[in-house]
Amino acid sequence: MCAGKQFEHGPFYPPFTRKVNSAVVRMAPLAANEVRVRNEKLFAEIVAAAFGQRRKTLRNTLKNYLDESGFRQLGIDPQLRAENLGVAEFARISDALNNLSLAPLILTRLTRAD
């Protein structure tokens, strides 16, 4: 993502009653091969759960998926909020849960059949 030109409140017409600063932001999607996940449905579920409750830490939003030792094993601080993680960290969580390599650390929610 790269920021474009920033604008003061003057160039816009009609003029705003309050001072408003604006910016143009250009966003480019990641290359398809940059981050891969083994289970896209689980990845989407993890990301949705993490962002589902505003201002909550990962410990709270992902408590149905990982416990403290699961976060430690993945090298992710459970005190962080979802917006502090990158796509690669979410992929790491999803792939670990998908592999069940953290089986003792994963709560029973994921072990039951869909």
C-alpha positions in Angstrom: 0.0 0.0 0.0 1.3 3.4 -0.8 -0.1 6.8 0.1 -0.8 9.2 -2.6 -1.0 12.9 -2.5 -2.6 14.5 0.6 -5.1 17.3 0.2 -6.0 20.2 2.4 -9.6 21.2 2.8 -9.3 24.0 0.2 -9.4 22.1 -3.2 -12.8 20.7 -2.8 -16.0 22.4 -3.9 -18.4 23.1 -2.3 -16.2 24.1 0.6 -16.7 22.1 3.8 -17.9 23.8 6.9 -15.2 22.0 8.9 -11.6 21.6 8.1 -11.2 18.2 6.5 -7.9 16.7 5.3 -8.1 14.0 2.7 -5.7 11.6 1.1 -5.7 9.2 -1.9 -4.6 5.7 -1.0 -3.7 3.1 -3.6 -3.9 -0.5 -2.5 -2.6 -3.5 -4.4 -3.6 -7.1 -3.6 -0.9 -9.5 -2.6 0.4 -11.8 -5.3 -1.5 -15.1 -5.3 1.6 -17.1 -4.5 2.8 -14.8 -1.7 0.8 -16.4 1.1 -0.9 -19.8 0.7 -3.1 -21.5 3.2 -4.1 -25.2 3.3 -7.7 -24.7 4.2 -9.2 -21.4 2.9 -12.5 -22.0 4.7 -10.7 -22.3 8.1 -8.5 -19.4 7.3 -11.6 -17.2 6.6 -13.2 -18.4 9.8 -10.1 -17.6 11.9 -9.8 -14.1 10.4 -13.5 -13.4 10.9 -13.4 -14.6 14.5 -10.3 -12.5 15.1 -11.9 -9.3 13.7 -15.4 -10.1 15.0 -15.1 -8.3 18.3 -13.7 -4.8 18.3 -10.8 -3.9 20.6 -10.5 -7.5 21.8 -7.2 -9.4 22.1 -6.5 -12.6 20.1 -6.7 -14.4 23.4 -10.3 -13.5 23.6 -11.4 -13.6 20.0 -9.6 -16.9 19.2 -10.3 -18.7 22.5 -12.4 -21.3 20.7 -9.4 -22.2 18.6 -6.2 -21.8 20.6 -5.1 -21.6 24.3 -2.1 -19.8 25.7 0.4 -22.5 24.9 -0.9 -22.7 21.3 -0.2 -19.1 20.8 3.3 -19.5 22.4 4.0 -22.5 20.1 3.2 -20.4 17.1 5.2 -17.5 18.4 2.2 -15.1 18.5 1.5 -12.8 21.4 -2.1 -13.5 22.5 -2.3 -9.9 23.9 -2.2 -8.5 20.3 -5.3 -7.4 18.5 -6.2 -8.8 15.1 -5.1 -5.6 13.3 -1.6 -6.2 14.6 -1.2 -9.5 12.7 -0.3 -9.8 9.0 -1.7 -12.3 6.6 1.2 -14.6 7.1 0.5 -14.9 10.9 -3.2 -15.7 10.2 -2.1 -18.3 7.7 0.3 -19.8 10.3 -2.6 -20.1 12.8 -4.9 -21.6 10.2 -2.4 -24.1 8.9 -1.4 -25.2 12.4 -5.0 -25.8 13.2 -5.6 -27.5 9.9 -2.7 -29.8 10.4 -3.8 -30.6 13.9 -0.1 -30.6 14.8 -1.2 -28.6 17.8 -3.9 -31.2 18.6 -3.4 -31.1 22.4 -3.6 -27.3 22.3 -6.7 -27.0 20.1 -10.0 -27.0 21.8 -12.6 -29.6 21.0 -14.6 -27.2 18.7 -12.4 -28.1 15.7 -12.3 -31.8 16.3 -16.0 -32.5 15.9 -17.2 -33.2 12.4 -19.0 -30.4 10.4 
